[in-house]
Amino acid sequence: MTRDTKSDNKNEYTLTALAELLGAELVLRNGLTDATDILISGIAPLSSAIASQLSFCASAKHHSELLATSAAAVIVSADAVDDCPVHCLVHKNPYLAFAQLSHSFDLRPKPALGIHPTAVIAPTASIAEGARIAPGVVVMDYATIGCNASIGPNSVVEASAFIGDNVTLMANTNIGFAVKLGNDVRVDSGTVIGSDGFGYAPNPQVDAGHRWQKIAQLGSVVIGDRVEIGANTVIDRGALDNTVIEDDVIIDNQVHLAHNVIIGRGTAIAGCVGVAGSSTIGEDCTIAGGVCVTGHITIADKVTVLGMSKVTGSIKQSGTYSSGTGTQEISGWRKSAVRFTQLDALHQRVKTLEKQQKD
């Protein structure tokens, strides 16, 4: 958004400017015909927004909050305009519009343009025009930092790594040897990409040395464009081939993707998911929080796996899958747990009774 669409206060935008940015229809209340003097200083929920803030209504379940809102204006769909008591920005997808506008009010500062004097940059590294290198950053030999990339404080970009254009690495991230990040990637704090995979060969000759012989992880990690990765996530490098994260994947905090995992385009992975080595998850999948995926399996495109599920075999058709039991009062759960252990015996009794009836 250019300067002339904003007020003198850098955190405020005119309602007209916001409507133009979204391509939304502006519907004014109280007989107004011009919104250039209506200033918006932030976005807030319907229930707590004040007269200088914008809100949005993305679902009919928020209808009562819409009727009572004190926001300056609300992003609504066309069918909610009549119920909105304040100015409206009419958009076919209010939630998407909110997501787009949220960046206009993000006040988090970026590192200063250029290379901070405390950063350590190898002579053979390549830093493109417009890059921002924060205090304490280390960029090793033959690494490449793309145009307009932002590398947060104390981050490490190891040798021969490639960071694409418009990439944002938040503080304390580690990009391993020869890892490749595409364009418009965002990596949050504490994440490690390109750590060694968990590869060991058992050594039966215990007296001869280590019980476990480490396998050198010779592959790398290749991440596509427009990928977002949350905080404290770990993506291991491949043992021989690469670990691959395709375009438009979003990954939450505290996720572990083991060596040689492949994540298909457009897939979303929520927090605390673990995917064991050499498994492939297809395109446009949703893997909910706490899911465990065993190794060497394949999940088809357009699969949703509900939270805390255990995926122990390949899923070959799109659809929604779950495992485990839901929460119940403890005494009932204990009875169910005991009965679960009795299922095999019960099955055998039923088979015996069926056989007796046939005889």
Beta strands, then each sheet from edge to edge (+ up, - down):
strand 1: 13-14
strand 2: 25-27
strand 3: 39-40
strand 4: 42-43
strand 5: 53-56
strand 6: 73-76
strand 7: 87-90
strand 8: 114-115
strand 9: 120-121
strand 10: 126-127
strand 11: 132-133
strand 12: 138-139
strand 13: 144-145
strand 14: 150-151
strand 15: 156-157
strand 16: 162-163
strand 17: 168-169
strand 18: 174-175
strand 19: 180-181
strand 20: 186-187
strand 21: 192-195
strand 22: 200-202
strand 23: 212-214
strand 24: 221-223
strand 25: 228-229
strand 26: 234-236
strand 27: 243-245
strand 28: 250-251
strand 29: 256-257
strand 30: 262-263
strand 31: 268-269
strand 32: 274-275
strand 33: 280-281
strand 34: 286-287
strand 35: 292-293
strand 36: 298-299
strand 37: 303-305
strand 38: 310-311
strand 39: 319-321
sheet 1: 1+ 3-
sheet 2: 2+ 7- 6- 5- 4-
sheet 3: 8+ 11+ 14+ 17+ 20+ 25+ 28+ 31+ 34+ 37+ 39+
sheet 4: 9+ 12+ 15+ 18+ 21+ 26+ 29+ 32+ 35+ 38+
sheet 5: 10+ 13+ 16+ 19+ 24+ 27+ 30+ 33+ 36+
sheet 6: 22+ 23-
end
